[in-house]
Amino acid sequence: MEHSIIIVGAGPGGAAAAVRLGQRGIKNVLLLDRDDFPRAKTCGSGLSPNALKVIDELGIGAEVRQQGYPIHSLILTTPGRRQIQLRTEQAATILLREQFDNLLVERAKHLGIEFRGGMKAQALVREGGRVVGVRAGGEELRSKHVLCADGAHSIFSWDPRPKRTISALMGWWENFAFEPGTLEMIFDKNLSPLYGWLFPETADRVNIGICMDGEDASGNKTTRNVRQVFDRFLDDHFADRLIKARQIGKLKGHPISYCTWIKDATTPGAIYLGEGARITHNTTGEGIFQAMLSGTYAGDAAADVVDGKLTERAAWQGFEWRCRKRFTLGFIGGHALRWALKTPLLDGIATAYNSPLKQAITWAIASSLAGSTMTEQKARPRNRSSPSPSPTRSTTTQIDHVITST
Ligand SMILES: Cc1cc2nc3c(=O)[nH]c(=O)nc-3n(C[C@H](O)[C@H](O)[C@H](O)COP(=O)(O)OP(=O)(O)OC[C@H]3O[C@@H](n4cnc5c(N)ncnc54)[C@H](O)[C@@H]3O)c2cc1C
């Protein structure tokens, strides 16, 4: 039997494409993944306000907010160890990927999409220069179109450019003291221009990780030992809080693949999307929002061809154009941010928090990191010698004083 569309990979990109095809009423769509679901994915599991907008469009906003841990505030630690605290108007959410990805797949199934887990795609089937299906699980599955959403290690991407990556390493801890509803982003000199993070997943569980460039300026793989850098990061920033904490499972490492100009994301018969097409943010490493949005664009493009509204060529061009229009400026902004983060700018802002100009710059930087509008209220020094807030302590006072510094 020939499918109308096969989607390879049921991460946020592939599953969002499936949901969009279901919403558009496209029949005979197959979503496949090498893993059975629910499955774990190495990820900070942070859903930005932008991501939540797409999630609402996909129809699972209520479930995600109900199961996720809401975030209203962000503490930025500068390379010079000063701190700035800001509050978001619109909450972000942390939801473990195992749960989040499964919610999306269940939503796709509810809309009539066939899902097959535990089915690894080995190759694309081509005929006369056109993709006409997928070889998977020993079978040749034929389809009019294929959407490739197989993530950072994509074996199907045909982008010939050398890969640019962020190396990330992370772990999970319970009984870890943190300020409720607050993300921490730490711009440590050892990670420059990237950062380490603490994301609370529940009232008692956090994930902590670091990200650093996977290549040097000439594109050669960096030889730094990420594990050693992470150990030092934990010692430098969390030694006191780790004493009573209990680590859950092992540390997990994974690359994040990014680009600035989205290119070679289509070929006759197929579209590449999400991280398989390198559509992630080069400084924050955010990729869930980009995967879902490019997934909905790919779903729309394929639906337009199946519905006879557009030729495949026009629909594929439209897909690349929509992706570039939505993401390129942010990716260029990411490079500007990388440059700014290598200068003492962030430290200068934190020192002179009373200057309205510097508060405005902080607002712009924090908003681009958080992907949403940040609210400034009163400014007040943050007392680093005071003990870390316990998970049970009320945070009303801290939230009232949203821009702080030592
Ligand atoms: C440590 C770390 C922390 C991160 N934190 C965040 C964060 O907090 N917020 C955020 O927005 N982003 C974060 N990211 C980035 C984010 O995880 C990815 O960009 C996002 O998952 C990309 O979605 P995707 O659907 O394109 O690919 P993926 O989520 O990687 O999904 C790809 C799917 O394809 C399947 N697959 C792969 N190959 C095959 C095959 N041959 N056959 C069948 N199936 C296949 C896989 O099993 C997988 O389910 C983080 C990344 C890392 C590494």
Ligand as a Chemical Component Dictionary entry (heavy atoms), coordinates in Angstrom:
data_LIG
# 
_chem_comp.id                   LIG 
_chem_comp.type                 NON-POLYMER 
_chem_comp.pdbx_formal_charge   0 
_chem_comp.three_letter_code    LIG 
# 
loop_
_chem_comp_atom.comp_id 
_chem_comp_atom.atom_id 
_chem_comp_atom.alt_atom_id 
_chem_comp_atom.type_symbol 
_chem_comp_atom.charge 
_chem_comp_atom.model_Cartn_x 
_chem_comp_atom.model_Cartn_y 
_chem_comp_atom.model_Cartn_z 
_chem_comp_atom.pdbx_ordinal 
LIG C1  C1  C 0 21.524 18.498 26.389 1  
LIG C2  C2  C 0 20.490 19.187 25.531 2  
LIG C3  C3  C 0 19.597 20.068 26.103 3  
LIG C4  C4  C 0 18.632 20.700 25.326 4  
LIG N1  N1  N 0 17.733 21.516 25.942 5  
LIG C5  C5  C 0 16.766 22.109 25.218 6  
LIG C6  C6  C 0 15.750 22.877 25.855 7  
LIG O1  O1  O 0 15.717 23.003 27.091 8  
LIG N2  N2  N 0 14.813 23.479 25.077 9  
LIG C7  C7  C 0 14.814 23.345 23.714 10 
LIG O2  O2  O 0 13.961 23.939 23.053 11 
LIG N3  N3  N 0 15.746 22.585 23.091 12 
LIG C8  C8  C 0 16.692 21.943 23.794 13 
LIG N4  N4  N 0 17.599 21.131 23.166 14 
LIG C9  C9  C 0 17.497 20.934 21.705 15 
LIG C10 C10 C 0 16.358 19.934 21.382 16 
LIG O3  O3  O 0 16.503 18.783 22.176 17 
LIG C11 C11 C 0 16.391 19.516 19.907 18 
LIG O4  O4  O 0 16.757 20.578 19.081 19 
LIG C12 C12 C 0 15.016 18.978 19.489 20 
LIG O5  O5  O 0 14.760 17.769 20.161 21 
LIG C13 C13 C 0 14.975 18.726 17.975 22 
LIG O6  O6  O 0 13.751 18.107 17.662 23 
LIG P1  P1  P 0 13.645 17.148 16.380 24 
LIG O7  O7  O 0 12.252 16.629 16.347 25 
LIG O8  O8  O 0 14.181 17.832 15.195 26 
LIG O9  O9  O 0 14.669 15.943 16.683 27 
LIG P2  P2  P 0 14.682 14.912 17.886 28 
LIG O10 O10 O 0 14.002 15.425 19.063 29 
LIG O11 O11 O 0 16.106 14.484 18.015 30 
LIG O12 O12 O 0 13.820 13.694 17.345 31 
LIG C14 C14 C 0 14.298 12.863 16.310 32 
LIG C15 C15 C 0 13.533 11.553 16.393 33 
LIG O13 O13 O 0 13.899 10.775 15.250 34 
LIG C16 C16 C 0 14.093 9.436  15.650 35 
LIG N5  N5  N 0 15.011 8.834  14.680 36 
LIG C17 C17 C 0 16.303 9.170  14.453 37 
LIG N6  N6  N 0 16.813 8.414  13.467 38 
LIG C18 C18 C 0 15.806 7.590  13.062 39 
LIG C19 C19 C 0 15.718 6.571  12.069 40 
LIG N7  N7  N 0 16.762 6.247  11.288 41 
LIG N8  N8  N 0 14.551 5.922  11.924 42 
LIG C20 C20 C 0 13.473 6.230  12.708 43 
LIG N9  N9  N 0 13.505 7.174  13.656 44 
LIG C21 C21 C 0 14.661 7.853  13.831 45 
LIG C22 C22 C 0 14.644 9.532  17.062 46 
LIG O14 O14 O 0 14.415 8.336  17.800 47 
LIG C23 C23 C 0 13.871 10.729 17.618 48 
LIG O15 O15 O 0 12.685 10.318 18.273 49 
LIG C24 C24 C 0 18.576 20.466 23.924 50 
LIG C25 C25 C 0 19.467 19.578 23.339 51 
LIG C26 C26 C 0 20.412 18.928 24.124 52 
LIG C27 C27 C 0 21.359 17.961 23.479 53 
# 
loop_
_chem_comp_bond.comp_id 
_chem_comp_bond.atom_id_1 
_chem_comp_bond.atom_id_2 
_chem_comp_bond.value_order 
_chem_comp_bond.pdbx_ordinal 
LIG C1  C2  SING 1  
LIG C2  C3  SING 2  
LIG C2  C26 DOUB 3  
LIG C3  C4  DOUB 4  
LIG C4  N1  SING 5  
LIG C4  C24 SING 6  
LIG N1  C5  DOUB 7  
LIG C5  C6  SING 8  
LIG C5  C8  SING 9  
LIG C6  O1  DOUB 10 
LIG C6  N2  SING 11 
LIG N2  C7  SING 12 
LIG C7  O2  DOUB 13 
LIG C7  N3  SING 14 
LIG N3  C8  DOUB 15 
LIG C8  N4  SING 16 
LIG N4  C9  SING 17 
LIG N4  C24 SING 18 
LIG C9  C10 SING 19 
LIG C10 O3  SING 20 
LIG C10 C11 SING 21 
LIG C11 O4  SING 22 
LIG C11 C12 SING 23 
LIG C12 O5  SING 24 
LIG C12 C13 SING 25 
LIG C13 O6  SING 26 
LIG O6  P1  SING 27 
LIG P1  O7  DOUB 28 
LIG P1  O8  SING 29 
LIG P1  O9  SING 30 
LIG O9  P2  SING 31 
LIG P2  O10 DOUB 32 
LIG P2  O11 SING 33 
LIG P2  O12 SING 34 
LIG O12 C14 SING 35 
LIG C14 C15 SING 36 
LIG C15 O13 SING 37 
LIG C15 C23 SING 38 
LIG O13 C16 SING 39 
LIG C16 N5  SING 40 
LIG C16 C22 SING 41 
LIG N5  C17 SING 42 
LIG N5  C21 SING 43 
LIG C17 N6  DOUB 44 
LIG N6  C18 SING 45 
LIG C18 C19 SING 46 
LIG C18 C21 DOUB 47 
LIG C19 N7  SING 48 
LIG C19 N8  DOUB 49 
LIG N8  C20 SING 50 
LIG C20 N9  DOUB 51 
LIG N9  C21 SING 52 
LIG C22 O14 SING 53 
LIG C22 C23 SING 54 
LIG C23 O15 SING 55 
LIG C24 C25 DOUB 56 
LIG C25 C26 SING 57 
LIG C26 C27 SING 58 
# 
